[in-house]
Amino acid sequence: MKGNDAKYCFWKLDSTGKILPCSQPELLYSILVCKKSVGFHLNIWAEGFEEMGEEIDYYMAEFYHPPNWVKVSFEKKLQKKMES
């Protein structure tokens, strides 16, 4: 199958919104589903953060070696929630 690899296609879609031909469509789909799942969890955790009374690291422990963007994104969601 012709096209770019899934990693590049994901980066291009995530950073610019452009969809490119992909030589690994199943992998690209899995990456997108995973990112949406992480985002969903972060939204749910931010909604219940005050009621739980746990530290941010408690939530990060749910992931196996999460990339830094996960914690940064969670902190941003919490900040937005606190401002509203």
PDB file of N, CA, C and O in Angstrom:
ATOM      1  N   MET A   1       0.846  -1.177   0.000  1.00  0.00           N
ATOM      2  CA  MET A   1       0.000   0.000   0.000  1.00  0.00           C
ATOM      3  C   MET A   1       0.893   1.243   0.000  1.00  0.00           C
ATOM      4  O   MET A   1       1.883   1.310   0.728  1.00  0.00           O
ATOM      5  N   LYS A   2       0.534   2.205  -0.812  1.00  0.00           N
ATOM      6  CA  LYS A   2       1.335   3.416  -0.929  1.00  0.00           C
ATOM      7  C   LYS A   2       0.874   4.463   0.072  1.00  0.00           C
ATOM      8  O   LYS A   2      -0.286   4.497   0.482  1.00  0.00           O
ATOM      9  N   GLY A   3       1.803   5.300   0.446  1.00  0.00           N
ATOM     10  CA  GLY A   3       1.496   6.383   1.373  1.00  0.00           C
ATOM     11  C   GLY A   3       2.572   6.492   2.433  1.00  0.00           C
ATOM     12  O   GLY A   3       3.566   5.766   2.411  1.00  0.00           O
ATOM     13  N   ASN A   4       2.360   7.401   3.352  1.00  0.00           N
ATOM     14  CA  ASN A   4       3.297   7.637   4.453  1.00  0.00           C
ATOM     15  C   ASN A   4       3.040   6.648   5.580  1.00  0.00           C
ATOM     16  O   ASN A   4       1.992   6.003   5.630  1.00  0.00           O
ATOM     17  N   ASP A   5       4.017   6.536   6.491  1.00  0.00           N
ATOM     18  CA  ASP A   5       3.805   5.657   7.631  1.00  0.00           C
ATOM     19  C   ASP A   5       2.814   6.296   8.610  1.00  0.00           C
ATOM     20  O   ASP A   5       2.548   7.496   8.551  1.00  0.00           O
ATOM     21  N   ALA A   6       2.279   5.477   9.504  1.00  0.00           N
ATOM     22  CA  ALA A   6       1.226   5.918  10.426  1.00  0.00           C
ATOM     23  C   ALA A   6       1.703   7.030  11.353  1.00  0.00           C
ATOM     24  O   ALA A   6       0.949   7.952  11.664  1.00  0.00           O
ATOM     25  N   LYS A   7       2.951   6.944  11.792  1.00  0.00           N
ATOM     26  CA  LYS A   7       3.479   7.957  12.706  1.00  0.00           C
ATOM     27  C   LYS A   7       3.461   9.342  12.055  1.00  0.00           C
ATOM     28  O   LYS A   7       3.029  10.319  12.668  1.00  0.00           O
ATOM     29  N   TYR A   8       3.927   9.414  10.828  1.00  0.00           N
ATOM     30  CA  TYR A   8       3.958  10.691  10.125  1.00  0.00           C
ATOM     31  C   TYR A   8       2.539  11.190   9.834  1.00  0.00           C
ATOM     32  O   TYR A   8       2.248  12.374  10.002  1.00  0.00           O
ATOM     33  N   CYS A   9       1.674  10.297   9.405  1.00  0.00           N
ATOM     34  CA  CYS A   9       0.291  10.690   9.103  1.00  0.00           C
ATOM     35  C   CYS A   9      -0.419  11.186  10.358  1.00  0.00           C
ATOM     36  O   CYS A   9      -1.185  12.148  10.300  1.00  0.00           O
ATOM     37  N   PHE A  10      -0.169  10.539  11.481  1.00  0.00           N
ATOM     38  CA  PHE A  10      -0.772  10.999  12.725  1.00  0.00           C
ATOM     39  C   PHE A  10      -0.258  12.388  13.090  1.00  0.00           C
ATOM     40  O   PHE A  10      -1.038  13.273  13.442  1.00  0.00           O
ATOM     41  N   TRP A  11       1.052  12.573  13.004  1.00  0.00           N
ATOM     42  CA  TRP A  11       1.634  13.873  13.338  1.00  0.00           C
ATOM     43  C   TRP A  11       1.042  14.965  12.449  1.00  0.00           C
ATOM     44  O   TRP A  11       0.687  16.038  12.936  1.00  0.00           O
ATOM     45  N   LYS A  12       0.937  14.696  11.157  1.00  0.00           N
ATOM     46  CA  LYS A  12       0.417  15.689  10.228  1.00  0.00           C
ATOM     47  C   LYS A  12      -1.048  15.999  10.533  1.00  0.00           C
ATOM     48  O   LYS A  12      -1.449  17.163  10.523  1.00  0.00           O
ATOM     49  N   LEU A  13      -1.843  14.974  10.801  1.00  0.00           N
ATOM     50  CA  LEU A  13      -3.248  15.167  11.122  1.00  0.00           C
ATOM     51  C   LEU A  13      -3.412  15.912  12.436  1.00  0.00           C
ATOM     52  O   LEU A  13      -4.238  16.820  12.536  1.00  0.00           O
ATOM     53  N   ASP A  14      -2.642  15.542  13.432  1.00  0.00           N
ATOM     54  CA  ASP A  14      -2.747  16.151  14.757  1.00  0.00           C
ATOM     55  C   ASP A  14      -2.258  17.595  14.777  1.00  0.00           C
ATOM     56  O   ASP A  14      -2.808  18.427  15.498  1.00  0.00           O
ATOM     57  N   SER A  15      -1.242  17.892  13.999  1.00  0.00           N
ATOM     58  CA  SER A  15      -0.662  19.234  14.045  1.00  0.00           C
ATOM     59  C   SER A  15      -1.259  20.204  13.023  1.00  0.00           C
ATOM     60  O   SER A  15      -1.267  21.413  13.251  1.00  0.00           O
ATOM     61  N   THR A  16      -1.759  19.681  11.898  1.00  0.00           N
ATOM     62  CA  THR A  16      -2.266  20.583  10.860  1.00  0.00           C
ATOM     63  C   THR A  16      -3.698  20.292  10.441  1.00  0.00           C
ATOM     64  O   THR A  16      -4.344  21.128   9.810  1.00  0.00           O
ATOM     65  N   GLY A  17      -4.197  19.108  10.789  1.00  0.00           N
ATOM     66  CA  GLY A  17      -5.540  18.717  10.368  1.00  0.00           C
ATOM     67  C   GLY A  17      -5.590  18.136   8.967  1.00  0.00           C
ATOM     68  O   GLY A  17      -6.670  17.838   8.459  1.00  0.00           O
ATOM     69  N   LYS A  18      -4.434  17.973   8.337  1.00  0.00           N
ATOM     70  CA  LYS A  18      -4.387  17.430   6.975  1.00  0.00           C
ATOM     71  C   LYS A  18      -4.331  15.911   7.005  1.00  0.00           C
ATOM     72  O   LYS A  18      -3.566  15.316   7.763  1.00  0.00           O
ATOM     73  N   ILE A  19      -5.150  15.300   6.173  1.00  0.00           N
ATOM     74  CA  ILE A  19      -5.173  13.842   6.055  1.00  0.00           C
ATOM     75  C   ILE A  19      -4.344  13.455   4.838  1.00  0.00           C
ATOM     76  O   ILE A  19      -4.585  13.914   3.722  1.00  0.00           O
ATOM     77  N   LEU A  20      -3.363  12.599   5.088  1.00  0.00           N
ATOM     78  CA  LEU A  20      -2.480  12.132   4.022  1.00  0.00           C
ATOM     79  C   LEU A  20      -2.740  10.662   3.728  1.00  0.00           C
ATOM     80  O   LEU A  20      -3.260   9.943   4.582  1.00  0.00           O
ATOM     81  N   PRO A  21      -2.383  10.206   2.526  1.00  0.00           N
ATOM     82  CA  PRO A  21      -2.458   8.769   2.254  1.00  0.00           C
ATOM     83  C   PRO A  21      -1.534   8.025   3.223  1.00  0.00           C
ATOM     84  O   PRO A  21      -0.397   8.435   3.452  1.00  0.00           O
ATOM     85  N   CYS A  22      -2.036   6.939   3.779  1.00  0.00           N
ATOM     86  CA  CYS A  22      -1.275   6.216   4.804  1.00  0.00           C
ATOM     87  C   CYS A  22      -1.077   4.764   4.386  1.00  0.00           C
ATOM     88  O   CYS A  22      -2.013   4.097   3.944  1.00  0.00           O
ATOM     89  N   SER A  23       0.152   4.289   4.532  1.00  0.00           N
ATOM     90  CA  SER A  23       0.460   2.899   4.186  1.00  0.00           C
ATOM     91  C   SER A  23       0.104   1.942   5.320  1.00  0.00           C
ATOM     92  O   SER A  23       0.147   0.725   5.144  1.00  0.00           O
ATOM     93  N   GLN A  24      -0.247   2.490   6.482  1.00  0.00           N
ATOM     94  CA  GLN A  24      -0.599   1.670   7.650  1.00  0.00           C
ATOM     95  C   GLN A  24      -1.916   2.169   8.261  1.00  0.00           C
ATOM     96  O   GLN A  24      -1.924   2.644   9.397  1.00  0.00           O
ATOM     97  N   PRO A  25      -3.016   2.069   7.528  1.00  0.00           N
ATOM     98  CA  PRO A  25      -4.268   2.658   8.010  1.00  0.00           C
ATOM     99  C   PRO A  25      -4.776   2.053   9.317  1.00  0.00           C
ATOM    100  O   PRO A  25      -5.360   2.764  10.134  1.00  0.00           O
ATOM    101  N   GLU A  26      -4.566   0.767   9.526  1.00  0.00           N
ATOM    102  CA  GLU A  26      -5.025   0.141  10.769  1.00  0.00           C
ATOM    103  C   GLU A  26      -4.272   0.692  11.974  1.00  0.00           C
ATOM    104  O   GLU A  26      -4.864   0.936  13.025  1.00  0.00           O
ATOM    105  N   LEU A  27      -2.970   0.885  11.818  1.00  0.00           N
ATOM    106  CA  LEU A  27      -2.156   1.435  12.895  1.00  0.00           C
ATOM    107  C   LEU A  27      -2.537   2.890  13.156  1.00  0.00           C
ATOM    108  O   LEU A  27      -2.631   3.308  14.310  1.00  0.00           O
ATOM    109  N   LEU A  28      -2.751   3.650  12.112  1.00  0.00           N
ATOM    110  CA  LEU A  28      -3.168   5.039  12.274  1.00  0.00           C
ATOM    111  C   LEU A  28      -4.493   5.107  13.028  1.00  0.00           C
ATOM    112  O   LEU A  28      -4.652   5.927  13.932  1.00  0.00           O
ATOM    113  N   TYR A  29      -5.430   4.261  12.667  1.00  0.00           N
ATOM    114  CA  TYR A  29      -6.721   4.213  13.349  1.00  0.00           C
ATOM    115  C   TYR A  29      -6.528   3.895  14.831  1.00  0.00           C
ATOM    116  O   TYR A  29      -7.159   4.521  15.683  1.00  0.00           O
ATOM    117  N   SER A  30      -5.668   2.934  15.146  1.00  0.00           N
ATOM    118  CA  SER A  30      -5.407   2.564  16.540  1.00  0.00           C
ATOM    119  C   SER A  30      -4.797   3.720  17.324  1.00  0.00           C
ATOM    120  O   SER A  30      -5.150   3.942  18.482  1.00  0.00           O
ATOM    121  N   ILE A  31      -3.893   4.449  16.702  1.00  0.00           N
ATOM    122  CA  ILE A  31      -3.277   5.602  17.359  1.00  0.00           C
ATOM    123  C   ILE A  31      -4.332   6.656  17.662  1.00  0.00           C
ATOM    124  O   ILE A  31      -4.351   7.220  18.756  1.00  0.00           O
ATOM    125  N   LEU A  32      -5.208   6.924  16.702  1.00  0.00           N
ATOM    126  CA  LEU A  32      -6.255   7.922  16.905  1.00  0.00           C
ATOM    127  C   LEU A  32      -7.228   7.501  18.001  1.00  0.00           C
ATOM    128  O   LEU A  32      -7.645   8.331  18.808  1.00  0.00           O
ATOM    129  N   VAL A  33      -7.589   6.235  18.037  1.00  0.00           N
ATOM    130  CA  VAL A  33      -8.479   5.728  19.085  1.00  0.00           C
ATOM    131  C   VAL A  33      -7.813   5.860  20.452  1.00  0.00           C
ATOM    132  O   VAL A  33      -8.457   6.243  21.428  1.00  0.00           O
ATOM    133  N   CYS A  34      -6.528   5.542  20.516  1.00  0.00           N
ATOM    134  CA  CYS A  34      -5.792   5.648  21.776  1.00  0.00           C
ATOM    135  C   CYS A  34      -5.747   7.092  22.261  1.00  0.00           C
ATOM    136  O   CYS A  34      -5.974   7.358  23.441  1.00  0.00           O
ATOM    137  N   LYS A  35      -5.458   8.019  21.362  1.00  0.00           N
ATOM    138  CA  LYS A  35      -5.392   9.423  21.764  1.00  0.00           C
ATOM    139  C   LYS A  35      -6.751   9.908  22.256  1.00  0.00           C
ATOM    140  O   LYS A  35      -6.828  10.630  23.251  1.00  0.00           O
ATOM    141  N   LYS A  36      -7.812   9.522  21.574  1.00  0.00           N
ATOM    142  CA  LYS A  36      -9.157   9.911  22.004  1.00  0.00           C
ATOM    143  C   LYS A  36      -9.470   9.313  23.373  1.00  0.00           C
ATOM    144  O   LYS A  36     -10.101   9.970  24.201  1.00  0.00           O
ATOM    145  N   SER A  37      -9.044   8.094  23.620  1.00  0.00           N
ATOM    146  CA  SER A  37      -9.282   7.441  24.908  1.00  0.00           C
ATOM    147  C   SER A  37      -8.553   8.169  26.029  1.00  0.00           C
ATOM    148  O   SER A  37      -9.120   8.395  27.098  1.00  0.00           O
ATOM    149  N   VAL A  38      -7.311   8.533  25.791  1.00  0.00           N
ATOM    150  CA  VAL A  38      -6.552   9.277  26.797  1.00  0.00           C
ATOM    151  C   VAL A  38      -7.233  10.613  27.067  1.00  0.00           C
ATOM    152  O   VAL A  38      -7.394  11.005  28.223  1.00  0.00           O
ATOM    153  N   GLY A  39      -7.632  11.314  26.010  1.00  0.00           N
ATOM    154  CA  GLY A  39      -8.329  12.586  26.182  1.00  0.00           C
ATOM    155  C   GLY A  39      -9.630  12.440  26.956  1.00  0.00           C
ATOM    156  O   GLY A  39      -9.955  13.280  27.795  1.00  0.00           O
ATOM    157  N   PHE A  40     -10.368  11.383  26.679  1.00  0.00           N
ATOM    158  CA  PHE A  40     -11.614  11.121  27.391  1.00  0.00           C
ATOM    159  C   PHE A  40     -11.345  10.913  28.881  1.00  0.00           C
ATOM    160  O   PHE A  40     -12.040  11.480  29.724  1.00  0.00           O
ATOM    161  N   HIS A  41     -10.348  10.108  29.201  1.00  0.00           N
ATOM    162  CA  HIS A  41     -10.001   9.862  30.602  1.00  0.00           C
ATOM    163  C   HIS A  41      -9.592  11.159  31.305  1.00  0.00           C
ATOM    164  O   HIS A  41      -9.999  11.407  32.440  1.00  0.00           O
ATOM    165  N   LEU A  42      -8.804  11.966  30.642  1.00  0.00           N
ATOM    166  CA  LEU A  42      -8.374  13.228  31.242  1.00  0.00           C
ATOM    167  C   LEU A  42      -9.569  14.129  31.523  1.00  0.00           C
ATOM    168  O   LEU A  42      -9.616  14.787  32.562  1.00  0.00           O
ATOM    169  N   ASN A  43     -10.535  14.167  30.607  1.00  0.00           N
ATOM    170  CA  ASN A  43     -11.741  14.971  30.827  1.00  0.00           C
ATOM    171  C   ASN A  43     -12.537  14.469  32.027  1.00  0.00           C
ATOM    172  O   ASN A  43     -12.972  15.262  32.862  1.00  0.00           O
ATOM    173  N   ILE A  44     -12.725  13.167  32.115  1.00  0.00           N
ATOM    174  CA  ILE A  44     -13.472  12.580  33.235  1.00  0.00           C
ATOM    175  C   ILE A  44     -12.747  12.848  34.551  1.00  0.00           C
ATOM    176  O   ILE A  44     -13.372  13.227  35.541  1.00  0.00           O
ATOM    177  N   TRP A  45     -11.434  12.653  34.562  1.00  0.00           N
ATOM    178  CA  TRP A  45     -10.655  12.878  35.784  1.00  0.00           C
ATOM    179  C   TRP A  45     -10.724  14.334  36.214  1.00  0.00           C
ATOM    180  O   TRP A  45     -10.835  14.627  37.404  1.00  0.00           O
ATOM    181  N   ALA A  46     -10.657  15.249  35.250  1.00  0.00           N
ATOM    182  CA  ALA A  46     -10.723  16.679  35.587  1.00  0.00           C
ATOM    183  C   ALA A  46     -12.082  17.023  36.195  1.00  0.00           C
ATOM    184  O   ALA A  46     -12.163  17.834  37.117  1.00  0.00           O
ATOM    185  N   GLU A  47     -13.147  16.409  35.682  1.00  0.00           N
ATOM    186  CA  GLU A  47     -14.481  16.671  36.223  1.00  0.00           C
ATOM    187  C   GLU A  47     -14.601  16.236  37.680  1.00  0.00           C
ATOM    188  O   GLU A  47     -15.245  16.919  38.476  1.00  0.00           O
ATOM    189  N   GLY A  48     -13.997  15.127  38.033  1.00  0.00           N
ATOM    190  CA  GLY A  48     -14.122  14.609  39.396  1.00  0.00           C
ATOM    191  C   GLY A  48     -12.929  14.874  40.285  1.00  0.00           C
ATOM    192  O   GLY A  48     -12.831  14.317  41.378  1.00  0.00           O
ATOM    193  N   PHE A  49     -12.022  15.717  39.830  1.00  0.00           N
ATOM    194  CA  PHE A  49     -10.771  15.935  40.550  1.00  0.00           C
ATOM    195  C   PHE A  49     -10.994  16.448  41.971  1.00  0.00           C
ATOM    196  O   PHE A  49     -10.389  15.938  42.914  1.00  0.00           O
ATOM    197  N   GLU A  50     -11.839  17.432  42.128  1.00  0.00           N
ATOM    198  CA  GLU A  50     -12.058  18.020  43.455  1.00  0.00           C
ATOM    199  C   GLU A  50     -12.707  17.035  44.417  1.00  0.00           C
ATOM    200  O   GLU A  50     -12.382  17.017  45.605  1.00  0.00           O
ATOM    201  N   GLU A  51     -13.626  16.213  43.906  1.00  0.00           N
ATOM    202  CA  GLU A  51     -14.306  15.252  44.769  1.00  0.00           C
ATOM    203  C   GLU A  51     -13.370  14.134  45.243  1.00  0.00           C
ATOM    204  O   GLU A  51     -13.496  13.634  46.361  1.00  0.00           O
ATOM    205  N   MET A  52     -12.422  13.751  44.365  1.00  0.00           N
ATOM    206  CA  MET A  52     -11.518  12.651  44.712  1.00  0.00           C
ATOM    207  C   MET A  52     -10.467  13.077  45.734  1.00  0.00           C
ATOM    208  O   MET A  52     -10.105  12.290  46.609  1.00  0.00           O
ATOM    209  N   GLY A  53      -9.983  14.291  45.636  1.00  0.00           N
ATOM    210  CA  GLY A  53      -8.978  14.772  46.574  1.00  0.00           C
ATOM    211  C   GLY A  53      -7.623  14.104  46.433  1.00  0.00           C
ATOM    212  O   GLY A  53      -6.844  14.080  47.386  1.00  0.00           O
ATOM    213  N   GLU A  54      -7.329  13.564  45.265  1.00  0.00           N
ATOM    214  CA  GLU A  54      -6.032  12.912  45.024  1.00  0.00           C
ATOM    215  C   GLU A  54      -5.089  13.868  44.301  1.00  0.00           C
ATOM    216  O   GLU A  54      -5.520  14.837  43.675  1.00  0.00           O
ATOM    217  N   GLU A  55      -3.812  13.578  44.398  1.00  0.00           N
ATOM    218  CA  GLU A  55      -2.795  14.353  43.685  1.00  0.00           C
ATOM    219  C   GLU A  55      -2.779  13.950  42.212  1.00  0.00           C
ATOM    220  O   GLU A  55      -3.297  12.894  41.849  1.00  0.00           O
ATOM    221  N   ILE A  56      -2.193  14.781  41.376  1.00  0.00           N
ATOM    222  CA  ILE A  56      -2.109  14.494  39.940  1.00  0.00           C
ATOM    223  C   ILE A  56      -1.354  13.191  39.690  1.00  0.00           C
ATOM    224  O   ILE A  56      -1.712  12.434  38.788  1.00  0.00           O
ATOM    225  N   ASP A  57      -0.322  12.925  40.472  1.00  0.00           N
ATOM    226  CA  ASP A  57       0.459  11.704  40.281  1.00  0.00           C
ATOM    227  C   ASP A  57      -0.368  10.438  40.491  1.00  0.00           C
ATOM    228  O   ASP A  57      -0.051   9.392  39.925  1.00  0.00           O
ATOM    229  N   TYR A  58      -1.414  10.524  41.290  1.00  0.00           N
ATOM    230  CA  TYR A  58      -2.324   9.392  41.480  1.00  0.00           C
ATOM    231  C   TYR A  58      -2.929   8.982  40.129  1.00  0.00           C
ATOM    232  O   TYR A  58      -3.010   7.796  39.808  1.00  0.00           O
ATOM    233  N   TYR A  59      -3.345   9.966  39.358  1.00  0.00           N
ATOM    234  CA  TYR A  59      -3.954   9.699  38.059  1.00  0.00           C
ATOM    235  C   TYR A  59      -2.919   9.236  37.043  1.00  0.00           C
ATOM    236  O   TYR A  59      -3.196   8.361  36.223  1.00  0.00           O
ATOM    237  N   MET A  60      -1.733   9.822  37.097  1.00  0.00           N
ATOM    238  CA  MET A  60      -0.682   9.439  36.149  1.00  0.00           C
ATOM    239  C   MET A  60      -0.221   8.002  36.375  1.00  0.00           C
ATOM    240  O   MET A  60       0.290   7.359  35.458  1.00  0.00           O
ATOM    241  N   ALA A  61      -0.399   7.500  37.591  1.00  0.00           N
ATOM    242  CA  ALA A  61      -0.006   6.121  37.893  1.00  0.00           C
ATOM    243  C   ALA A  61      -0.871   5.108  37.146  1.00  0.00           C
ATOM    244  O   ALA A  61      -0.529   3.927  37.086  1.00  0.00           O
ATOM    245  N   GLU A  62      -1.984   5.560  36.578  1.00  0.00           N
ATOM    246  CA  GLU A  62      -2.848   4.676  35.792  1.00  0.00           C
ATOM    247  C   GLU A  62      -2.197   4.306  34.459  1.00  0.00           C
ATOM    248  O   GLU A  62      -2.582   3.320  33.830  1.00  0.00           O
ATOM    249  N   PHE A  63      -1.221   5.090  34.034  1.00  0.00           N
ATOM    250  CA  PHE A  63      -0.526   4.844  32.777  1.00  0.00           C
ATOM    251  C   PHE A  63       0.823   4.197  33.052  1.00  0.00           C
ATOM    252  O   PHE A  63       1.412   4.390  34.116  1.00  0.00           O
ATOM    253  N   TYR A  64       1.299   3.438  32.097  1.00  0.00           N
ATOM    254  CA  TYR A  64       2.633   2.851  32.172  1.00  0.00           C
ATOM    255  C   TYR A  64       3.584   3.801  31.456  1.00  0.00           C
ATOM    256  O   TYR A  64       3.577   3.882  30.228  1.00  0.00           O
ATOM    257  N   HIS A  65       4.392   4.508  32.209  1.00  0.00           N
ATOM    258  CA  HIS A  65       5.343   5.492  31.684  1.00  0.00           C
ATOM    259  C   HIS A  65       4.661   6.469  30.710  1.00  0.00           C
ATOM    260  O   HIS A  65       4.980   6.486  29.521  1.00  0.00           O
ATOM    261  N   PRO A  66       3.731   7.271  31.215  1.00  0.00           N
ATOM    262  CA  PRO A  66       3.044   8.192  30.299  1.00  0.00           C
ATOM    263  C   PRO A  66       3.992   9.257  29.757  1.00  0.00           C
ATOM    264  O   PRO A  66       4.883   9.720  30.469  1.00  0.00           O
ATOM    265  N   PRO A  67       3.801   9.641  28.502  1.00  0.00           N
ATOM    266  CA  PRO A  67       4.615  10.741  27.975  1.00  0.00           C
ATOM    267  C   PRO A  67       4.260  12.030  28.705  1.00  0.00           C
ATOM    268  O   PRO A  67       3.181  12.143  29.287  1.00  0.00           O
ATOM    269  N   ASN A  68       5.148  12.977  28.672  1.00  0.00           N
ATOM    270  CA  ASN A  68       4.974  14.231  29.400  1.00  0.00           C
ATOM    271  C   ASN A  68       3.705  14.973  28.994  1.00  0.00           C
ATOM    272  O   ASN A  68       3.095  15.649  29.822  1.00  0.00           O
ATOM    273  N   TRP A  69       3.300  14.857  27.729  1.00  0.00           N
ATOM    274  CA  TRP A  69       2.132  15.598  27.260  1.00  0.00           C
ATOM    275  C   TRP A  69       0.861  15.188  27.992  1.00  0.00           C
ATOM    276  O   TRP A  69      -0.074  15.983  28.088  1.00  0.00           O
ATOM    277  N   VAL A  70       0.810  13.970  28.507  1.00  0.00           N
ATOM    278  CA  VAL A  70      -0.392  13.515  29.214  1.00  0.00           C
ATOM    279  C   VAL A  70      -0.573  14.331  30.497  1.00  0.00           C
ATOM    280  O   VAL A  70      -1.666  14.822  30.776  1.00  0.00           O
ATOM    281  N   LYS A  71       0.495  14.472  31.268  1.00  0.00           N
ATOM    282  CA  LYS A  71       0.415  15.237  32.512  1.00  0.00           C
ATOM    283  C   LYS A  71       0.165  16.714  32.226  1.00  0.00           C
ATOM    284  O   LYS A  71      -0.636  17.355  32.907  1.00  0.00           O
ATOM    285  N   VAL A  72       0.846  17.250  31.224  1.00  0.00           N
ATOM    286  CA  VAL A  72       0.662  18.657  30.858  1.00  0.00           C
ATOM    287  C   VAL A  72      -0.784  18.906  30.426  1.00  0.00           C
ATOM    288  O   VAL A  72      -1.393  19.898  30.825  1.00  0.00           O
ATOM    289  N   SER A  73      -1.320  18.018  29.624  1.00  0.00           N
ATOM    290  CA  SER A  73      -2.703  18.162  29.162  1.00  0.00           C
ATOM    291  C   SER A  73      -3.683  18.085  30.331  1.00  0.00           C
ATOM    292  O   SER A  73      -4.646  18.850  30.387  1.00  0.00           O
ATOM    293  N   PHE A  74      -3.441  17.170  31.257  1.00  0.00           N
ATOM    294  CA  PHE A  74      -4.303  17.033  32.434  1.00  0.00           C
ATOM    295  C   PHE A  74      -4.250  18.308  33.279  1.00  0.00           C
ATOM    296  O   PHE A  74      -5.282  18.788  33.747  1.00  0.00           O
ATOM    297  N   GLU A  75      -3.064  18.847  33.470  1.00  0.00           N
ATOM    298  CA  GLU A  75      -2.924  20.081  34.244  1.00  0.00           C
ATOM    299  C   GLU A  75      -3.657  21.234  33.569  1.00  0.00           C
ATOM    300  O   GLU A  75      -4.277  22.053  34.248  1.00  0.00           O
ATOM    301  N   LYS A  76      -3.595  21.308  32.240  1.00  0.00           N
ATOM    302  CA  LYS A  76      -4.308  22.362  31.510  1.00  0.00           C
ATOM    303  C   LYS A  76      -5.821  22.202  31.662  1.00  0.00           C
ATOM    304  O   LYS A  76      -6.536  23.190  31.831  1.00  0.00           O
ATOM    305  N   LYS A  77      -6.306  20.968  31.601  1.00  0.00           N
ATOM    306  CA  LYS A  77      -7.742  20.727  31.771  1.00  0.00           C
ATOM    307  C   LYS A  77      -8.187  21.120  33.178  1.00  0.00           C
ATOM    308  O   LYS A  77      -9.260  21.695  33.359  1.00  0.00           O
ATOM    309  N   LEU A  78      -7.360  20.807  34.166  1.00  0.00           N
ATOM    310  CA  LEU A  78      -7.688  21.191  35.540  1.00  0.00           C
ATOM    311  C   LEU A  78      -7.707  22.706  35.695  1.00  0.00           C
ATOM    312  O   LEU A  78      -8.587  23.256  36.358  1.00  0.00           O
ATOM    313  N   GLN A  79      -6.744  23.373  35.087  1.00  0.00           N
ATOM    314  CA  GLN A  79      -6.682  24.831  35.172  1.00  0.00           C
ATOM    315  C   GLN A  79      -7.921  25.461  34.527  1.00  0.00           C
ATOM    316  O   GLN A  79      -8.499  26.395  35.084  1.00  0.00           O
ATOM    317  N   LYS A  80      -8.327  24.963  33.371  1.00  0.00           N
ATOM    318  CA  LYS A  80      -9.521  25.475  32.711  1.00  0.00           C
ATOM    319  C   LYS A  80     -10.756  25.268  33.582  1.00  0.00           C
ATOM    320  O   LYS A  80     -11.616  26.143  33.685  1.00  0.00           O
ATOM    321  N   LYS A  81     -10.828  24.087  34.210  1.00  0.00           N
ATOM    322  CA  LYS A  81     -11.986  23.782  35.054  1.00  0.00           C
ATOM    323  C   LYS A  81     -12.018  24.724  36.258  1.00  0.00           C
ATOM    324  O   LYS A  81     -13.089  25.198  36.638  1.00  0.00           O
ATOM    325  N   MET A  82     -10.885  24.998  36.850  1.00  0.00           N
ATOM    326  CA  MET A  82     -10.828  25.859  38.028  1.00  0.00           C
ATOM    327  C   MET A  82     -11.177  27.318  37.659  1.00  0.00           C
ATOM    328  O   MET A  82     -11.742  28.044  38.477  1.00  0.00           O
ATOM    329  N   GLU A  83     -10.843  27.735  36.444  1.00  0.00           N
ATOM    330  CA  GLU A  83     -11.118  29.102  36.006  1.00  0.00           C
ATOM    331  C   GLU A  83     -12.590  29.316  35.668  1.00  0.00           C
ATOM    332  O   GLU A  83     -13.085  30.442  35.721  1.00  0.00           O
ATOM    333  N   SER A  84     -13.281  28.248  35.326  1.00  0.00           N
ATOM    334  CA  SER A  84     -14.692  28.421  34.945  1.00  0.00           C
ATOM    335  C   SER A  84     -15.632  28.334  36.117  1.00  0.00           C
ATOM    336  O   SER A  84     -16.845  28.460  35.946  1.00  0.00           O
TER     337      SER A  84
END
